[in-house]
Amino acid sequence: MKTGRPSTIWDRLESHFQALSEKQDRPEMDLEALRKRLESRAKALRGAARTEAPARRIDALFFKIGSELYALRLRDIQAVHALTHFTPVPGVPPYLRGVAHLHGDFLSLLDIGLFLGMERKGLADLRRVVVIGGPPMRLAVLAGEVEDIFSVSEESVSSAPDQAGRPRGACVEGVIGGDRLLLSAGDILEQAGSG
């Protein structure tokens, strides 16, 4: 065999085949020992996978109305739109601010703050709507600023504050980060639809 760097394709092939034949001359590996080692590793990995359950996550849209912070689960949201105009409707509860025409549908506008029994002065800061629900019941929840979409662990959601003095406290699932109310779209739709 030549020493140094092979210069032609034939020299490189000869060098490659020489290296292969040297590998074949090594003593054979104990296949039974290899099989046992691999089975042991697989068993350990299966055990680790069973004990480490993946943390359950909540994907939520975070939004603000003034200084109040809210979140809705993404699975309950159909769309987010800019609110350009709406029509007030007389004779409805005060938390239903009117109707808006959004992409071919007329949707009731829900002021979530009033709905939950909080005080509201005006609508000037409510520039967005978050559409929740599906046929046959959909609502457009008024929002001031849509912040972002976040994924939080279920463990980070603390229990809902005592809402005994508020008319629709059941619509609050819990609190994220100590100051953001996680809302239940299903309960909102049910209670707003009844009344």
C-alpha positions in Angstrom: 0.0 0.0 0.0 1.2 3.5 -0.8 1.9 6.0 2.0 0.8 9.6 2.0 -2.2 11.1 0.3 -3.8 9.0 -2.5 -3.4 10.8 -5.8 -5.8 9.1 -8.1 -9.3 7.6 -7.8 -7.8 4.1 -7.9 -5.4 4.9 -5.1 -8.3 6.3 -3.0 -10.5 3.2 -3.7 -7.6 0.9 -2.8 -7.1 2.8 0.5 -10.8 2.6 1.2 -11.0 -1.2 0.6 -7.9 -1.7 2.7 -9.5 0.2 5.6 -12.7 -2.0 5.2 -10.7 -5.2 5.3 -8.9 -4.1 8.5 -12.3 -3.5 10.2 -13.4 -7.0 9.2 -10.3 -8.5 10.7 -11.3 -7.2 14.2 -12.8 -9.8 16.6 -16.6 -10.1 16.3 -18.7 -8.2 18.8 -20.6 -10.3 21.4 -24.2 -9.9 19.9 -25.8 -11.4 23.0 -24.2 -8.8 25.3 -25.1 -6.0 22.9 -28.8 -7.2 22.8 -28.9 -7.3 26.7 -27.4 -3.8 26.9 -29.9 -2.4 24.4 -32.9 -4.1 26.2 -31.7 -2.6 29.5 -31.5 0.9 28.0 -35.0 0.5 26.4 -36.5 -0.6 29.7 -34.9 2.4 31.5 -36.2 4.8 28.9 -39.8 3.3 29.0 -39.8 3.7 32.8 -38.7 7.3 32.6 -41.3 8.1 30.0 -44.1 6.7 32.2 -43.0 8.7 35.3 -42.6 12.0 33.4 -46.1 13.0 32.3 -46.0 16.0 30.0 -47.3 19.2 31.6 -50.7 20.1 30.2 -50.7 23.5 28.6 -53.4 26.1 27.9 -53.0 28.2 24.8 -54.7 31.5 25.4 -55.2 35.0 23.9 -54.3 37.7 26.3 -56.1 41.0 26.1 -56.8 44.2 28.0 -59.7 46.5 28.7 -58.3 49.6 30.3 -56.3 48.3 33.2 -58.2 45.0 33.5 -56.4 41.9 32.1 -58.2 38.9 30.6 -57.5 35.7 28.7 -59.6 33.4 26.6 -58.6 29.9 25.5 -57.6 29.8 21.8 -59.9 26.8 21.2 -62.9 29.0 22.0 -61.9 31.9 19.7 -63.0 32.1 16.1 -61.5 35.4 15.1 -60.2 38.8 16.2 -61.3 41.9 14.3 -60.9 45.6 14.5 -64.1 47.3 15.6 -64.8 50.1 13.2 -68.5 50.7 13.9 -71.5 49.2 15.6 -75.2 49.9 16.2 -76.6 50.3 19.7 -79.7 48.2 20.3 -82.4 49.5 22.7 -84.0 47.3 25.3 -81.1 44.8 25.8 -79.1 44.3 29.0 -76.4 47.0 29.4 -73.6 44.6 28.9 -74.8 44.0 25.3 -73.5 47.2 23.8 -75.1 46.7 20.4 -74.5 44.7 17.2 -71.7 44.8 14.6 -71.5 43.6 11.1 -68.4 41.5 10.8 -67.6 39.6 7.6 -71.2 39.0 6.7 -72.5 38.2 10.2 -74.3 40.4 12.7 -72.8 39.7 16.1 -73.9 41.0 19.6 -71.2 43.0 21.2 -70.5 41.9 24.8 -68.8 44.3 27.2 -67.1 41.7 29.4 -66.4 44.2 32.2 -70.1 45.1 32.6 -71.0 41.5 32.1 -68.9 40.5 35.1 -70.3 43.3 37.2 -67.4 45.7 36.9 -67.9 49.4 36.3 -67.4 50.8 32.8 -67.5 54.4 31.7 -67.2 54.4 27.9 -66.3 52.5 24.8 -63.5 54.8 23.5 -60.7 52.3 24.4 -62.5 49.3 23.0 -61.1 49.0 19.5 -61.1 45.2 18.9 -63.5 42.3 19.2 -62.7 38.7 20.0 -65.3 36.4 18.4 -66.2 33.4 20.5 -68.6 30.5 20.1 -69.9 28.8 17.0 -73.3 28.1 15.4 -75.9 28.7 16.7 -74.5 31.2 19.3 -71.6 33.5 18.7 -70.6 36.7 20.5 -68.1 39.5 19.8 -66.3 40.3 23.1 -65.1 43.9 23.2 -61.4 44.3 23.9 -59.2 47.3 24.2 -55.8 45.9 23.3 -55.0 42.4 22.1 -51.6 41.6 23.6 -50.5 38.2 22.3 -51.0 34.5 22.4 -49.4 32.6 25.2 -49.0 29.0 26.3 -49.2 28.5 30.0 -49.1 25.4 32.1 -52.4 24.4 33.8 -50.5 24.4 37.1 -49.8 28.1 36.7 -53.6 28.9 36.7 -54.8 29.6 40.3 -58.4 29.1 41.3 -60.9 31.8 40.5 -61.3 34.6 43.1 -64.5 34.7 45.1 -67.0 36.2 42.8 -70.0 35.9 45.2 -70.8 39.6 44.9 -70.5 39.6 41.1 -73.4 38.5 38.9 -71.5 36.1 36.6 -68.6 34.9 38.7 -68.9 31.4 37.2 -67.6 32.8 33.9 -64.1 33.2 35.5 -62.2 29.8 35.3 -59.1 31.0 37.2 -56.3 33.6 37.4 -53.1 33.5 35.3 -50.0 35.2 36.7 -51.9 36.6 39.7 -53.7 39.4 37.8 -55.2 38.0 34.6 -58.7 36.5 34.6 -59.0 33.3 32.5 -62.6 33.4 31.1 -64.8 30.5 30.3 -66.2 31.1 26.8 -68.8 28.4 27.3 -70.2 29.9 30.5 -70.2 33.4 28.9 -72.1 32.2 25.9 -74.6 30.3 28.1 -75.2 33.2 30.5 -75.2 36.0 27.9 -77.6 34.0 25.7 -80.1 33.5 28.6 -80.0 37.0 29.5 
